[in-house]
Amino acid sequence: MRKKKLIVFFSILIVIAAVILGYLAVLYWKGGVNNYAPPKQTYATSRAQVQADLQNLSKAVEAYFVVNMEYPRKLEQLQPAFLDRIGNDPASGTPYVYTLSETNGAGHYRISVPNPELYNAKDLYIEDGRLFQK
């Protein structure tokens, strides 16, 4: 009787081990560099990063204005005197959108994310030093 119970116990262990090995084999074959997708950046982290980037870019634009008495035509003009590098939008990896306009003789600038839907927003930009999120 005891010998029969041991045979059943080891048979069950062998079946469990075979199932686990089969599962690991499937994971190994399905895995790999081609099937790996890096985790998406979380909403809160990337949105906070964007807000910090926009505020830093805005401060650099304002500093450029103080020195040159005009706003830069492109964000690249801020390098290297005002910024070491100009970052990209963390969610899309594309550069921020910088627009310069003039109203009644006064210059205005706007720095926005290229695709605000990635941050669950209709608009996400900084204009003349004020951050807007809609």
C-alpha positions as CSV (number, residue, x, y, z in Angstrom):
1,M,0.0,0.0,0.0
2,R,2.8,2.4,0.9
3,K,4.7,1.6,-2.2
4,K,1.6,2.4,-4.3
5,K,1.1,5.8,-2.6
6,L,4.8,6.7,-3.3
7,I,4.4,5.8,-7.0
8,V,1.3,8.0,-7.3
9,F,3.0,10.8,-5.4
10,F,6.1,10.7,-7.7
11,S,3.9,10.4,-10.8
12,I,2.1,13.6,-9.8
13,L,5.4,15.3,-9.2
14,I,6.7,14.3,-12.6
15,V,3.5,15.6,-14.3
16,I,3.8,19.0,-12.4
17,A,7.5,19.3,-13.3
18,A,6.7,18.5,-17.0
19,V,4.0,21.2,-17.0
20,I,6.4,23.8,-15.5
21,L,9.1,22.9,-17.9
22,G,6.7,23.2,-20.8
23,Y,5.5,26.6,-19.6
24,L,9.1,27.8,-19.2
25,A,9.9,26.6,-22.8
26,V,7.0,28.5,-24.2
27,L,8.1,31.7,-22.3
28,Y,11.6,31.2,-23.6
29,W,10.6,30.8,-27.2
30,K,8.0,33.6,-27.1
31,G,10.4,35.9,-25.3
32,G,13.5,37.5,-26.8
33,V,14.5,40.9,-28.0
34,N,12.0,41.0,-30.9
35,N,9.0,40.3,-28.7
36,Y,10.1,42.6,-25.8
37,A,8.2,45.8,-25.4
38,P,9.6,48.2,-22.8
39,P,7.1,49.3,-20.2
40,K,5.2,52.5,-20.9
41,Q,6.0,55.4,-18.8
42,T,3.4,56.1,-16.2
43,Y,1.0,59.0,-16.7
44,A,2.0,60.8,-13.5
45,T,5.7,60.5,-14.0
46,S,5.7,61.6,-17.7
47,R,3.2,64.4,-17.1
48,A,5.3,65.8,-14.2
49,Q,8.4,65.5,-16.3
50,V,6.7,67.5,-19.1
51,Q,5.6,70.2,-16.7
52,A,9.2,70.5,-15.4
53,D,10.6,70.5,-19.0
54,L,8.2,73.2,-20.1
55,Q,8.9,75.4,-17.0
56,N,12.7,75.0,-17.6
57,L,12.4,75.9,-21.3
58,S,10.2,78.9,-20.3
59,K,12.8,80.2,-17.8
60,A,15.5,79.8,-20.5
61,V,13.4,81.7,-23.0
62,E,12.8,84.5,-20.5
63,A,16.5,84.6,-19.7
64,Y,17.3,84.9,-23.4
65,F,14.9,87.8,-23.6
66,V,16.5,89.6,-20.7
67,V,20.0,89.3,-22.4
68,N,19.0,89.9,-26.0
69,M,15.8,92.0,-25.7
70,E,14.0,89.6,-28.0
71,Y,12.7,86.1,-27.8
72,P,14.6,83.4,-29.6
73,R,13.4,82.4,-33.1
74,K,14.1,78.7,-32.3
75,L,14.7,76.8,-29.1
76,E,18.1,75.7,-30.4
77,Q,19.2,79.3,-29.9
78,L,19.1,78.7,-26.1
79,Q,22.1,76.3,-26.4
80,P,24.7,76.4,-24.8
81,A,24.4,79.7,-23.0
82,F,21.0,79.1,-21.4
83,L,20.5,75.3,-21.6
84,D,22.9,72.4,-21.9
85,R,20.5,70.5,-24.0
86,I,16.9,70.8,-25.1
87,G,15.0,67.6,-24.2
88,N,12.2,65.9,-26.1
89,D,8.7,65.1,-25.0
90,P,9.1,62.0,-22.8
91,A,5.9,60.2,-24.1
92,S,6.4,60.7,-27.8
93,G,10.2,61.3,-28.0
94,T,9.6,64.2,-30.4
95,P,10.8,67.8,-29.8
96,Y,8.6,70.3,-28.1
97,V,6.7,72.8,-30.3
98,Y,7.9,76.4,-30.0
99,T,5.9,79.2,-31.6
100,L,6.6,82.9,-31.5
101,S,4.0,85.5,-32.2
102,E,3.6,89.3,-31.9
103,T,0.5,91.1,-30.8
104,N,0.3,94.9,-30.7
105,G,4.1,95.1,-30.9
106,A,4.6,92.7,-27.9
107,G,6.2,89.3,-28.4
108,H,4.6,86.2,-27.1
109,Y,5.9,82.7,-27.0
110,R,4.3,79.3,-26.5
111,I,6.0,76.0,-25.9
112,S,3.7,72.9,-26.1
113,V,3.8,69.2,-26.3
114,P,3.3,67.8,-29.8
115,N,0.6,65.3,-28.8
116,P,-1.3,66.3,-25.6
117,E,-3.6,63.3,-25.9
118,L,-0.7,61.2,-24.6
119,Y,-1.3,63.0,-21.3
120,N,-5.1,62.8,-21.3
121,A,-5.3,66.5,-22.0
122,K,-6.7,68.6,-24.8
123,D,-3.9,71.1,-24.5
124,L,-0.7,71.1,-22.5
125,Y,1.5,74.2,-23.0
126,I,3.3,77.1,-21.4
127,E,2.6,80.5,-22.7
128,D,4.6,83.6,-21.6
129,G,5.6,81.8,-18.4
130,R,2.1,80.5,-17.4
131,L,1.4,76.8,-17.6
132,F,-2.0,75.7,-19.2
133,Q,-3.5,72.3,-18.9
134,K,-6.9,71.7,-20.5
